[in-house]
């Protein structure tokens, strides 16, 4: 085992840094899931981790998670209404995903956003994209 690492089967801290916010209005809605079928809207995932945090570019802790593969999606909920506002299916608010996969027509796949938690703390640096 490397210095500073932990056993791979031990829960680890997960944190997020958000980059590219166009304002600090509202809040960031964070969804973390282990199931591809619930990504990126993990509202129906019984094991999801769904958090609401301040809209800031500071590193923010998301708690401790068990080892495994995860996908993370965020919404910059600028009007703080608790949902992603759209116009003709296009997000009016910022969105971002773990590993920053390209966003084309619709959200990226779970596989393209997937990251692993094992043996040490994990921080995801997420770039927010705005379309309108």
C-alpha positions in Angstrom: 0.0 0.0 0.0 1.3 3.5 -0.9 1.8 6.1 1.8 -1.3 8.2 2.2 -3.6 5.5 0.7 -6.2 3.4 2.3 -7.5 -0.1 1.8 -9.3 -0.3 -1.5 -12.4 -1.7 0.3 -12.8 1.3 2.6 -15.2 4.2 2.1 -13.5 7.3 0.9 -14.2 11.1 0.9 -15.6 12.5 -2.4 -15.5 16.2 -3.2 -16.2 18.4 -6.2 -14.8 21.6 -7.6 -17.0 23.5 -10.1 -15.5 25.6 -12.8 -17.0 28.0 -15.2 -20.0 29.3 -13.3 -21.4 32.4 -14.9 -22.7 33.6 -11.5 -22.9 32.6 -7.9 -26.7 33.0 -7.9 -28.8 30.1 -6.8 -27.4 26.7 -5.9 -25.7 23.6 -7.3 -27.8 20.4 -7.5 -25.5 17.4 -7.3 -26.5 13.8 -8.2 -24.1 10.9 -7.6 -25.1 7.4 -8.7 -23.6 4.0 -9.2 -26.2 2.8 -11.7 -26.0 3.7 -15.4 -29.8 3.4 -15.7 -30.3 6.3 -13.3 -27.7 8.6 -14.9 -27.8 11.6 -15.2 -31.1 12.1 -13.4 -30.8 9.9 -10.3 -34.1 10.9 -8.8 -35.4 7.3 -9.0 -32.2 5.7 -7.7 -32.9 4.4 -4.2 -29.1 4.5 -3.4 -28.4 7.9 -4.9 -26.6 10.7 -3.2 -28.4 14.0 -4.0 -27.2 17.2 -2.5 -27.9 20.9 -2.8 -24.8 23.1 -2.2 -23.9 26.8 -2.6 -23.0 28.0 -6.1 -19.3 28.5 -5.7 -16.1 27.5 -7.3 -14.6 26.4 -4.0 -13.9 22.7 -3.4 -17.0 21.2 -1.7 -17.1 17.9 0.2 -19.9 15.5 -0.8 -19.3 13.0 2.0 -17.9 9.6 2.2 -18.8 6.9 -0.3 -18.2 3.2 -0.5 -15.7 1.9 -3.1 -17.1 1.5 -6.6 -17.8 3.2 -9.9 -19.8 6.4 -9.9 -21.3 9.0 -12.2 -21.8 12.6 -11.1 -24.1 15.2 -12.7 -24.6 18.8 -11.6 -27.1 21.6 -12.4 -26.4 25.2 -11.7 -29.9 26.0 -10.5 -29.6 29.7 -10.8 -33.2 30.5 -9.8 -33.1 28.0 -6.9 -36.4 26.2 -8.0 -34.9 22.8 -7.5 -34.9 21.6 -11.1 -33.3 22.1 -14.5 -35.1 24.7 -16.5 -35.2 24.1 -20.3 -36.4 25.9 -23.4 -37.4 23.5 -26.3 -35.4 20.8 -24.6 -32.2 22.9 -24.3 -31.0 23.6 -20.7 -31.4 27.2 -19.7 -29.2 26.6 -16.7 -25.6 25.2 -16.5 -24.9 21.5 -16.5 -21.8 19.5 -15.9 -20.6 15.9 -15.4 -17.8 14.0 -13.8 -14.8 13.6 -16.1 -16.1 16.4 -18.3 -17.2 14.4 -21.3 -18.4 16.2 -24.5 -22.0 17.3 -24.4 -23.6 17.0 -27.8 -27.3 16.0 -28.3 -28.5 15.1 -24.9 -26.5 14.1 -21.8 -23.3 12.0 -22.0 -23.4 8.3 -21.2 -22.7 7.0 -17.7 -19.6 5.3 -19.1 -18.1 8.5 -20.4 -18.7 10.2 -17.0 -17.7 7.2 -14.8 -15.0 7.4 -12.2 -13.8 5.0 -9.5 -13.5 5.4 -5.8 -11.0 3.1 -4.1 -7.9 3.5 -1.9 -8.0 7.3 -1.4 -10.0 10.5 -1.5 -11.5 11.5 -4.8 -12.1 15.0 -6.2 -14.0 15.6 -9.4 -13.3 18.9 -11.2 -16.4 19.7 -13.2 -16.7 22.3 -15.9 -20.2 23.8 -16.2 -21.6 24.3 -19.7 -24.3 26.8 -20.6 -26.3 26.6 -23.8 -28.7 29.6 -23.6 
